[in-house]
C-alpha cells in the first residue's frame, strides 16, 4: 500500500534543502563582508606607524596614504 504523504515529504525536503542552502549562502556572504571590513580596519591600524614614519622621511606615497586615511 502506498503512503499518500510521501510526495509531500519529498517536496518539503527539497524546499528545506533550498532554504538551508540560501541561508548558508547569505550567512557566508555576510561573514565574508564582516571579515573584510574587520581585516581592512586591522590593516590600517597595524600599518599606521610605518606610514607615519615614511611620511616623516618625505615619502610622497605615504603622504597620499595618510590623506586617504583622513577621508575614511
N, C-alpha and C positions, 0 to 999 in steps of 0.2 A: 504494500500500500504506500503511495507516495505522500510525502509531507507537504501540505499546501503552503507552509511558511518558508519553505526552502528558497524560492526565488526572491522573496522579500529579504531574507537573511543575506543572500548574495549581493543584492542591491545595497543593503545597509553596509556591508563590509567594504564594498567598492567605494561608497560615499565616504565612509570613515577613513579609508586609506587616502583618498584625495584630500580630505580635510586635514589629516595629520601631515601630509606632505606639504600642503600650503602653510600650515602653522610652522613647520620646520623651516621652510624657506624664508618666511617672514622673520622668524627668530634669528636665523643665521645672518640675514642681511642687516638686521638691527644690531646684532652683536658685532658684526664687521664694522659698521659705521661708528659704533661707540669705541671700538678698538682703534680705529684710525684716528679719531678725534683725540683720544687719550694719548696715543703714541705721538701724535704731532705736538701736543702740548708738552709732553715729556721731553721730546727732542729739542723744542725751543728752550726749555728750562736748562737742559744739560749743555747746550751749546752757547748759552748766554755769555759766559765768561770768556770763551775763546773768541767770539765775535767782538766783544768789548776790547780784548787785548789787541786784536787785529786792527780795530778802529784807532786805538791809541798809537799804533805803529804806522798809520797812514794808509791802510788798505781801503781802496775805494769800494771793493766788493763788500767788505764788512760794513761800510757806511750805507750801502744800498740795503743790506740785510737789516741793519738797525732801523732804517726808515720804514721798511715793510713791517717790522715788528711793532712799531709805534702805531701803525694804522690798524693792526689786527686786534 
